[in-house]
Amino acid sequence: MGQKVNPIANRLGIIRGWDSNWFGGKDFSEKLVEDAKIRKYLNVRLAKASISKIIIERTLKLVTVTISTARPGIIIGKVDKLKEELKKLTGKEIQINIFEVKRPEVDAVIVGQNIARQLEGRVSFRRAVKTAVASTMRMGAEGIKIQVSAAKPSRKVVFRCIRSVPTWISA
């Protein structure tokens, strides 16, 4: 088998940017761990907001968190409380920007979360996958690949969705 390269590495600087924009310096590891904590906290806290991606930018005294979501209304109502909680988590000033995803049916992360939510609600996986493929292709995607895997440890069924909507490199 050949070496596997993350496809995001091929797209960086061409059609995609970094998810964290800052200079590390001597405390690089602390900032990296802090970014992971911020992302994990926001994904858990805003699980029903259909978050696509979280971009973190840092200056000397300010941390700017940009949240791309399909449902901005859910987040807008909680911005002040989120700022306080993130300030308590990081100890720095936080600014939150909310960016709406215009076509959530074509966003790979949102499609995967939608399928996972349906599987947790005991919907048949074939039905969930077929509806996701149909809606994505209807919205004009070039293609979609969905892989659903399941394991059954002790009566509780656990589902994991691996999702990707192909995005081609523009030459």
C-alpha positions, 0 to 999 in steps of 0.5 A: 500500500502506498502512503496516504495523504490527507486531501486537505493538504492538496487544497490548502492555499488553492481552494481552502485555508487553514482552520486556525490562523495564528503564529505559535511562537514558544507557546505553540502547544498551549495554543493548539490544545486551547484550540482543540478545547474550544472546538470540542466545547462548541461542538458539544454545546451547539450540537443541534446547530449543524456546525460545519467548521470552526475557524480560530484566529488569534491576535495578541489580546483577542481570539476570534472564533468564526462558526460556519453553521446551517442554523445561525439563529440557534447560535445568535441567541446564545452569543453572549453566554458563549463569550462568557463561557469561552472567556472562562475556558481560555482566559482571553477576550473572545469575539464570535462571528457567525457565518451561514452556510448557504447550501447545507445539502452540499456541505459534507460535515452537515450531511454526515451529522444529519445522517448520524442524527437520523441513525440515532433516531432509529431510522433505517440506514438505507433510507437515511443514506438514500435521502441524503444522496438524493438531496445532495445530488439534487442541489448540484453536487458532482458526487457523494460518497457515504460510508456507514459502519456499525458495531454492536457492543452489548445491546447498544448500537453505535454508529459512526459515519464517514462522509465526504463530498468530492471537491476537485482541485481547480487548475 
